[in-house]
Amino acid sequence: MNGRLYSTVEHAFQAAKSLDPKDRTRVRQALTPVEARRRGGKVAVRADWSSIRLAVMEDLVRQKFRDPELRRRLVATGSEELVDPSTPADPFWGRRGGAGENHLGQILMRIRADAAGEVQAAHN
C-alpha cells in the first residue's frame, strides 16, 4: 500500500485508517494480524474513513489475490457463498449465526467472479 509492503491485508487495512506516517509504521510493524488490528484501534482515524473503508479493503484484497495460487484457490470455491465467520464482534465484515453484513465475503465473491470471468475469457 502506497509503496510499502505489509505482512497481511489486515496490517495494510489498519494502517490505512490513519494518514499519520508514525501510526502507519506502528501498525505495519505489528508481529501478527491480531496485533495490527489492536494497534489500528489506537490510530488517529482519518476523517473520510467511513466513506472509503470498503473501497480500501476491496483494493487490498484484490492485491492479495493477484497471487496466481491464491487466485486459483479462490476460483475453485465455485459458486459457494463466502462468509467471514472470524469476526463475531464485527458484524460489518462477517456473519455468524445468520447475523452480519458480511462485506468481506461480498468482496471475495466479486473478486472470484472477476477472476472466473478472466479464466473463461482466456479459454475462449
Number of C-alpha atoms within 10 A of each C-alpha: 14 6 5 8 10 17 14 15 19 22 27 25 26 25 28 25 24 21 14 14 11 12 20 23 14 15 30 26 14 18 11 15 18 12 16 25 18 14 20 26 14 13 20 13 18 13 11 10 13 10 9 13 15 16 11 17 20 19 15 17 19 18 12 14 18 12 10 10 10 12 17 16 12 19 20 12 12 13 10 8 10 19 19 19 17 12 14 15 11 14 17 14 21 23 23 17 7 8 11 19 17 21 19 21 18 18 20 21 21 14 19 24 16 13 18 18 13 11 13 10 9 8 7 5
